[in-house]
Amino acid sequence: MIELTTDELKTHFSDKIFRLISETADELGLECYVVGGYVRDLFLQRPSKDIDVVVVGSGIGMAQALGRRLGRGACVSVFKNFGTAQLKWHGLEVEFVGARKESYTHDSRKPVVEDGTLEDDQNRRDFTINALAVCLNAARYGELVDPFGGLDDLRERVIRTPLDPDVTFSDDPLRMMRCIRFATQLNFYIDDETFESLCRNRERISIISRERIIDELNKILLSPIPSKGFIDLDRSGLLELIFPELVALQGVETRQGRGHKDNFYHTLQVVDNIARQQGGLWLRWAALLHDIGKPATKRWEPRAGWTFHNHNYVGEKMVPAIFRRMKLPMNEKMKYVQKLVGLHMRPIAIADDEVTDSAVRRLLFEAGNDIDDLMTLCEADITSKSQERKQRFLDNFQLVRRKLKDLEERDRIRNFQPPVSGEEIMQTFGLPPCQQVGLLKSAIKDAILDGVIPNEHEAARRFMLQQAAAMGLKEV
């Protein structure tokens, strides 16, 4: 964090847009302040494009007046129901809102809004670090208004509510998710009183829509160290309410002196490993769900110990229901996550055994264009405390990667379609769509993947004729 004097703040707010806002506010006789995330991120030296301006008076009127002042190139959108307006100008977006005070009913996070003062507006803010305001009026230009010690909390890296946290969280329970999200994104700590309130009010999350919850959860997942957020969600009791399948991964059971790892903390370590690799949102979701089928498949076998046979396939089947319930997209993104969850054991099985061309071809065929992300997930999944075992797997994965590259260049397997189509098979033997056509097509595919024949039409056709003859089929 950097320390800024009023003169230094004036310099930071010297851009033309702020000067024009200042002039417009003074002409209209209105108090005007930049508030919230833009001011917070200025002190944290974080890039921010979200400029929020509070006007003690009509925010809509202020935006419209500024729009007229800017003339061509300025676009003002008014949202009367919310009492806000957005101004777009030369790539900038500025949100204007009138200062207000809010009151809530118990069964809704939608407040009853009244006009208010700057103090009222700061009182309604979620956290002290988001209640900072900088005046834009000429007489007080660059003056910081910080009634709740938000600047001290930035220095101490603490998330705290301006007023009683029970009121803050009960009024708008989404703030509980935002609290943990900000702590995760900024690597801050949640104040003890604030965290205890999270625990007390966790049941209030039930009035928040899944869409709003998942938006915050995605931001936690995209943070530099996502595990921090999920651990806070778990400690507060929120995770059990919004994501029970993840909580079910917790715990270690021991029999005859043999235990298994805690799959919850293992999963979070895998997600953090993906985050370090700058993996995208859906790869992080695949990491979060890669072992989600383990609780359902957990078994004790006297000889083998604890097993989780086929947990990847069970997890693959669980993905659509989880996406549907959590209002995640039921499209190719879900299918991508589902594919990676289903395949995540395959490279490990290959690397743990002799790395054969056939096994690598089949992996490349099934993973298609997602093969690189699958390999990244599998490498992230190696969290063994034994450095020797970990290094052995990573070395073998490098061998798998080299074979993938060589076989792809030689055999063109990725996303391949058998060079002899079902239509050609039917025409060759005068067959209608039937089981024999499927058997021949499958035999050709397997022969190519097993390296029996090259991925070429003539070789595949000769093989087809041989197989058809063995089945008693003749060309027409």
C-alpha positions in Angstrom: 0.0 0.0 0.0 1.2 3.6 -0.7 0.6 6.6 1.5 -1.0 9.6 -0.3 -1.3 13.2 0.8 -4.2 15.4 -0.4 -1.8 17.0 -2.9 -0.8 13.6 -4.2 -4.5 12.6 -4.5 -5.1 15.8 -6.5 -2.4 14.6 -8.9 -3.9 11.1 -9.2 -7.3 12.7 -10.0 -5.9 15.1 -12.6 -7.3 13.3 -15.6 -9.7 15.3 -17.7 -12.8 13.4 -16.8 -12.4 14.1 -13.1 -11.8 17.8 -13.7 -14.9 18.0 -15.9 -17.0 16.2 -13.2 -15.7 18.7 -10.7 -16.6 21.7 -12.8 -20.1 20.3 -13.5 -20.7 19.5 -9.8 -19.7 23.1 -8.8 -21.9 24.6 -11.5 -24.9 22.6 -10.2 -24.0 23.4 -6.6 -23.7 19.6 -5.7 -21.3 17.8 -3.5 -19.5 15.1 -5.5 -17.2 12.3 -4.5 -15.3 9.3 -6.1 -16.0 6.4 -3.8 -15.4 2.7 -3.2 -13.2 0.3 -5.2 -11.5 3.0 -7.3 -10.2 4.8 -4.3 -9.3 1.6 -2.5 -7.3 0.3 -5.5 -5.5 3.6 -5.8 -4.0 3.1 -2.4 -3.3 -0.6 -3.1 -1.7 0.3 -6.5 -4.1 -2.0 -8.3 -5.5 -1.2 -11.8 -9.1 -0.3 -11.6 -11.6 0.8 -14.4 -14.7 1.0 -12.2 -15.2 4.7 -11.4 -18.1 5.2 -9.0 -19.3 8.8 -8.2 -21.6 9.7 -5.4 -23.5 12.9 -5.7 -25.3 14.5 -2.8 -28.4 15.2 -4.9 -29.4 13.7 -8.2 -26.8 11.3 -9.7 -28.9 11.0 -12.8 -29.1 14.8 -13.2 -25.3 15.1 -12.7 -24.6 12.4 -15.4 -26.9 14.1 -17.9 -25.4 17.5 -17.3 -21.9 16.1 -17.8 -23.0 14.3 -20.9 -24.2 17.6 -22.4 -21.0 19.2 -21.4 -18.9 16.5 -23.2 -21.1 16.6 -26.3 -20.6 14.2 -29.2 -18.9 11.0 -28.1 -20.5 10.9 -24.7 -23.3 8.3 -24.0 -25.4 8.5 -20.9 -27.6 5.5 -19.9 -30.2 6.1 -17.1 -31.5 3.4 -14.8 -34.4 5.1 -13.0 -35.4 2.1 -11.0 -32.0 2.1 -9.3 -31.5 5.9 -9.3 -28.2 5.5 -11.2 -26.7 6.6 -14.5 -23.7 5.4 -16.5 -21.6 7.7 -18.7 -19.3 6.3 -21.4 -16.8 8.5 -22.9 -13.6 7.7 -24.8 -13.4 4.2 -23.4 -14.1 5.3 -19.8 -17.2 4.2 -17.8 -18.4 6.3 -14.9 -21.3 5.3 -12.6 -23.2 8.1 -11.0 -25.6 7.6 -8.0 -27.3 10.0 -5.6 -26.2 9.7 -2.0 -28.7 7.5 -0.2 -29.6 5.7 3.0 -31.2 2.2 2.9 -33.4 0.1 5.1 -34.2 -3.6 4.6 -36.9 -6.2 5.2 -35.9 -9.6 6.6 -36.8 -11.6 3.6 -35.1 -9.5 0.8 -31.8 -8.0 0.0 -33.5 -5.2 -2.0 -33.5 -2.1 0.2 -36.0 0.7 0.6 -34.0 3.7 -0.6 -34.2 7.4 0.5 -32.1 10.4 -0.4 -29.3 10.9 2.1 -26.0 12.6 2.9 -22.5 11.4 2.1 -22.4 10.0 5.7 -25.6 8.0 5.1 -24.0 6.7 1.9 -20.8 5.6 3.6 -22.8 4.0 6.4 -24.4 1.7 3.9 -21.1 0.5 2.4 -20.2 -3.1 2.9 -16.6 -2.8 4.2 -14.5 0.1 5.6 -12.0 -0.2 2.7 -14.9 0.3 0.3 -16.2 3.3 2.2 -13.3 5.6 1.3 -14.3 8.8 -0.6 -12.4 11.5 -2.3 -14.0 14.9 -2.9 -14.1 16.3 -6.4 -15.5 19.8 -5.6 -12.9 22.5 -6.3 -12.8 23.8 -2.7 -11.9 20.4 -1.3 -10.5 18.7 -4.4 -8.5 15.6 -3.5 -9.6 15.6 0.2 -10.1 12.0 1.6 -13.2 11.3 3.7 -12.6 8.2 5.8 -15.0 8.1 8.8 -14.5 4.4 9.6 -10.7 4.0 9.5 -10.6 2.3 6.1 -7.1 3.6 5.4 -5.9 2.0 8.7 -7.6 -1.2 7.6 -5.8 -1.1 4.3 -2.5 -0.7 6.1 -3.4 -3.6 8.4 -4.8 -5.7 5.5 -8.1 -6.2 7.4 -11.6 -6.7 6.1 -14.1 -5.1 8.5 -17.7 -3.7 8.3 -18.3 0.0 8.9 -21.2 -0.7 11.3 -22.4 -3.7 13.3 -21.5 -6.7 11.1 -24.7 -8.5 12.1 -26.8 -5.6 10.6 -24.5 -5.4 7.5 -24.7 -9.2 6.8 -28.4 -9.7 7.7 -29.5 -6.7 5.6 -27.6 -8.0 2.5 -26.3 -11.6 3.0 -24.4 -11.5 -0.3 -22.0 -9.3 1.6 -20.8 -12.5 3.4 -19.6 -13.9 0.1 -18.1 -10.6 -0.9 -16.3 -10.4 2.5 -14.5 -13.7 1.8 -14.0 -12.8 -1.9 -12.2 -9.5 -1.0 -10.1 -11.3 1.6 -9.1 -13.9 -1.0 -8.5 -11.5 -3.9 -6.5 -9.0 -1.7 -4.9 -11.6 0.6 -6.4 -9.7 3.6 -7.6 -11.1 6.9 -11.2 -10.9 8.1 -11.6 -9.1 11.4 -12.5 -11.5 14.3 -15.8 -9.8 15.1 -16.7 -9.7 11.4 -15.9 -13.4 10.9 -17.9 -14.4 14.0 -20.8 -12.5 12.4 -20.3 -14.5 9.2 -20.8 -17.7 11.2 -23.9 -16.4 13.0 -25.6 -15.1 9.9 -24.7 -17.9 7.4 -28.2 -19.2 7.1 -29.3 -15.9 5.7 -27.5 -16.9 2.4 -30.6 -18.8 1.5 -32.3 -15.6 0.3 -29.5 -14.9 -2.3 -29.9 -16.2 -5.8 -27.6 -18.9 -7.1 -26.5 -16.5 -9.9 -25.2 -14.0 -7.4 -23.5 -16.7 -5.3 -21.8 -18.3 -8.3 -20.5 -14.9 -9.4 -18.7 -14.4 -6.1 -17.5 -18.1 -6.1 -16.0 -17.6 -9.6 -14.1 -14.6 -8.4 -12.7 -16.6 -5.5 -11.7 -19.3 -7.9 -9.9 -16.8 -10.1 -7.9 -15.3 -7.2 -4.2 -15.9 -6.8 -4.7 -18.4 -3.9 -8.2 -19.7 -4.2 -7.8 -22.1 -1.2 -7.8 -19.2 1.2 -11.4 -18.4 0.2 -12.6 -21.9 0.3 -11.1 -22.5 3.7 -12.9 -19.3 5.0 -16.1 -20.5 3.4 -15.7 -23.8 5.2 -14.8 -22.3 8.6 -17.8 -19.9 8.5 -20.2 -22.7 7.6 -21.2 -21.1 4.3 -19.6 -23.8 2.1 -21.8 -26.6 3.5 -24.9 -24.5 2.5 -23.7 -23.6 -1.0 -21.5 -26.5 -2.0 -22.1 -29.6 0.1 -20.4 -32.0 -2.3 -17.1 -30.2 -1.6 -17.5 -30.5 2.1 -18.2 -34.2 1.7 -14.5 -34.6 0.6 -13.3 -33.7 4.1 -11.9 -36.0 6.7 -9.4 -38.9 7.1 -10.4 -42.4 8.1 -7.9 -44.9 9.5 -8.1 -48.7 9.6 -5.4 -51.0 10.7 -3.0 -48.1 10.8 -3.7 -47.2 7.2 -5.3 -43.8 6.4 -6.1 -41.9 3.2 -5.3 -38.2 2.5 -7.9 -35.5 3.3 -9.4 -35.1 -0.2 -10.8 -31.6 0.6 -7.4 -30.1 1.3 -5.8 -32.1 -1.5 -8.4 -30.6 -3.9 -7.6 -27.1 -2.7 -3.9 -27.7 -3.2 -4.6 -28.9 -6.8 -6.7 -25.7 -7.5 -3.8 -23.6 -6.1 -1.4 -25.4 -8.3 -3.6 -24.6 -11.4 -3.8 -20.9 -10.2 0.0 -20.8 -10.1 0.0 -21.9 -13.8 -2.4 -19.1 -14.6 -5.1 -21.6 -15.6 -8.5 -20.3 -16.7 -11.8 -20.4 -14.8 -13.0 -23.7 -16.3 -9.7 -25.5 -15.8 -10.0 -24.3 -12.1 -13.5 -25.7 -12.0 -12.2 -29.0 -13.3 -9.5 -29.0 -10.6 -12.2 -28.2 -8.0 -14.3 -31.1 -9.1 -11.7 -33.7 -10.2 -12.1 -35.8 -7.0 -15.8 -35.0 -6.3 -16.7 -38.6 -6.9 -14.5 -40.0 -4.1 -16.9 -40.0 -1.2 -19.3 -42.1 -3.2 -16.6 -44.6 -4.2 -14.6 -44.9 -1.0 -14.1 -48.5 0.0 -11.9 -50.4 2.4 -10.1 -53.4 0.9 -8.0 -55.4 3.4 -5.2 -56.1 0.9 -5.2 -52.7 -1.0 -6.3 -50.4 1.9 -8.6 -47.4 1.0 -9.7 -47.3 -2.6 -11.7 -44.9 -4.7 -12.2 -47.1 -7.8 -13.8 -45.3 -10.8 -14.2 -42.0 -8.8 -13.4 -40.2 -12.0 -16.3 -41.7 -13.9 -18.7 -41.1 -10.9 -17.4 -37.5 -10.7 -18.0 -37.0 -14.4 -21.6 -38.0 -14.0 -22.0 -35.6 -11.0 -20.8 -32.6 -12.9 -24.0 -31.7 -14.9 -26.2 -31.8 -11.7 -23.7 -29.6 -9.9 -23.6 -27.1 -12.8 -27.4 -27.1 -13.1 -28.0 -26.5 -9.4 -25.3 -23.8 -9.1 -26.6 -22.0 -12.3 -23.3 -22.5 -14.1 -23.5 -22.7 -17.9 -24.9 -26.0 -19.3 -22.9 -25.7 -22.5 -19.5 -26.6 -23.9 -17.9 -25.2 -20.7 -19.7 -27.9 -18.6 -18.8 -30.6 -21.1 -15.1 -29.4 -20.9 -15.1 -29.7 -17.1 -16.9 -33.1 -17.4 -14.4 -34.4 -19.9 -11.4 -33.4 -17.7 -12.9 -34.9 -14.6 -13.6 -38.1 -16.4 -10.1 -38.4 -18.0 -8.0 -37.0 -15.2 -6.8 -40.5 -14.0 -5.7 -41.6 -17.5 -2.4 -39.8 -17.8 -1.5 -40.8 -14.3 -2.2 -44.5 -15.1 -0.1 -44.2 -18.2 2.8 -42.5 -16.4 2.7 -45.0 -13.6 3.2 -47.9 -16.1 5.1 -48.3 -19.3 4.3 -45.4 -21.6 3.1 -47.2 -24.7 2.3 -45.6 -28.1 -1.1 -47.2 -28.0 -2.1 -45.8 -24.6 -0.9 -42.3 -25.6 -2.8 -42.5 -28.9 -6.0 -43.3 -27.1 -5.5 -40.5 -24.6 -4.9 -38.0 -27.4 -8.0 -39.3 -29.3 -10.3 -38.9 -26.3 -8.9 -35.6 -25.0 -8.7 -33.9 -28.4 -7.9 -30.2 -28.2 -8.1 -30.3 -24.4 -5.1 -32.6 -24.1 -2.8 -29.8 -22.9 -5.2 -28.7 -20.2 -5.7 -32.3 -19.1 -1.9 -32.7 -18.7 -1.7 -29.5 -16.7 -4.5 -30.7 -14.4 -2.7 -34.1 -14.0 0.6 -32.5 -13.1 -1.2 -30.2 -10.6 -2.8 -33.4 -9.1 0.6 -34.7 -8.0 0.7 -33.5 -4.4 2.6 -36.3 -2.7 4.7 -35.4 0.2 7.3 -37.8 -1.0 9.6 -35.7 -3.3 11.0 -38.9 -4.9 7.5 -40.2 -5.8 6.4 -36.7 -7.0 9.5 -36.3 -9.2 9.0 -39.8 -10.7 5.5 -38.9 -11.8 6.5 -35.5 -13.1 9.4 -37.1 -15.1 7.0 -39.7 -16.5 4.6 -36.9 -17.5 7.3 -35.3 -19.5 7.8 -38.6 -21.3 4.0 -38.7 -22.0 4.1 -35.1 -23.3 7.0 -35.9 -25.6 5.1 -39.0 -26.9 2.0 -36.9 -27.4 3.9 -34.4 -29.5 5.6 -37.1 -31.6 2.5 -39.1 -32.2 0.4 -36.1 -33.0 2.9 -35.0 -35.6 3.2 -38.5 -37.1 -0.3 -39.9 -36.8 -2.6 -36.8 -36.7 -4.8 -38.5 -34.0 -6.2 -35.4 -32.2 -9.9 -35.2 -32.9 -9.5 -37.6 -35.8 -12.4 -39.3 -37.5 -11.8 -42.8 -38.9 -10.8 -42.4 -42.6 -13.5 -44.8 -43.7 -16.9 -43.5 -42.8 -20.0 -45.4 -42.0 -21.6 -44.3 -45.3 -18.6 -45.8 -47.2 -19.0 -49.1 -45.3 -22.7 -49.3 -46.1 -22.1 -48.6 -49.8 -19.3 -51.1 -50.0 -21.3 -54.0 -48.6 -24.8 -52.9 -49.5 -25.8 -52.7 -45.8 -28.4 -50.6 -44.1 -27.5 -48.9 -40.7 -26.9 -51.9 -38.5 -24.6 -53.4 -35.8 -22.1 -54.7 -38.4 -21.4 -51.2 -39.7 -20.7 -50.0 -36.1 -18.4 -53.0 -35.5 -16.4 -52.4 -38.7 -16.0 -48.7 -37.9 -15.0 -49.4 -34.3 -12.4 -52.0 -35.5 -10.8 -49.5 -37.9 -10.6 -46.9 -35.1 -9.0 -49.4 -32.7 -6.5 -50.6 -35.3 -5.4 -47.0 -35.9 -5.2 -46.2 -32.2 -3.3 -49.4 -31.5 -0.8 -48.7 -34.3 -1.8 -51.7 -36.4 -2.5 -49.5 -39.4 -1.6 -45.9 -40.2 -4.2 -43.2 -40.1 -4.7 -43.3 -43.9 -7.7 -44.1 -46.1 -6.1 -46.8 -48.3 -4.7 -48.7 -45.3 -8.0 -48.4 -43.4 -10.0 -49.6 -46.5 -7.8 -52.7 -46.8 -8.2 -53.4 -43.2 -12.0 -53.0 -43.5 -12.1 -55.5 -46.3 -10.1 -58.1 -44.3 -12.4 -57.6 -41.3 -15.5 -57.8 -43.4 -14.4 -61.0 -45.0 -13.9 -62.6 -41.6 -17.5 -61.5 -40.8 -18.8 -63.2 -44.0 -19.5 -59.8 -45.8 -18.9 -59.3 -49.5 -18.5 -56.2 -51.6 -21.5 -55.3 -53.9 
